[in-house]
Amino acid sequence: MTPPTVWVGADAADACAEAARRLAAAAREAIAQREHAFLALAGGRTPQPAYTALRAMPLAWNHVHVVCTDERAVPPTHPDSNLGMLRRTLLDHVEGIHVHPMHGDASDLDAEAARAAAELEAMIAQPPVFDAMLLGLGDDGHTASLFPGHPALDERNRSVVAVRGASATVADRLTLTLPVLRAARLQLVLATGPGKADAVRRTVAGDTALPIVRATADCPCTLLLDPPAATML
Ligand code: 6PG
């Protein structure tokens, strides 16, 4: 099993800027080769400075298509919404970009998962191949909304599934599945802060109990870290 490449920046801002640079470079290459760039972007707190940096980069935004790797079962106006966060940090600041949301506020999450999957598969392929994917890393090794031990991790046919009851603190969600994560042409895992150090250590060690390891093993993947997240390497 080939572990991800590890890149450690000067600080969290540097790691986020590197993520933005690599996303922009992958998008430019995809546009040059295939006229469109399909990006799957993580939610949560960590990547927000990366999206702010990305919006300042010169890109043919009208050739860029963005999907959240996952979405919480809340409306876009809710503070926990990944689409809402992406709008605030990126989408509302660039002209012409295309966004393909999973609708977290759908009354039937399973039907919404099927709809979102059909949209991505019609637009890209089955499974959808993203030109670049920015993944986050939970302290427990989850990524997107694929949590340790959850049945959603074993989904091999559908591109998007609903995730219920992943933990007491986690709202119901929608997520890209493992086959989609693993099909990406480029995976970037952005992890900063000391709280991620143990999950980073276990990721590099190839601990397959971690969803991030199953999502990235033997894939073109780079971990983008700040020094506190790399202290256990
Ligand atoms: C989400 C993300 C999730 C996230 C990790 C890390 O919707 O929460 O997609 O996988 O990347 O939970 O979150 P932080 O960046 O907030 O630590």
Residues whose N, C-alpha, C, O or C-beta is under 5 A from the ligand:
A	BS01	6PG	A42 G43 G44 R45 T46 P47 D70 G136 L137 G138 H142 T143 A144 S145
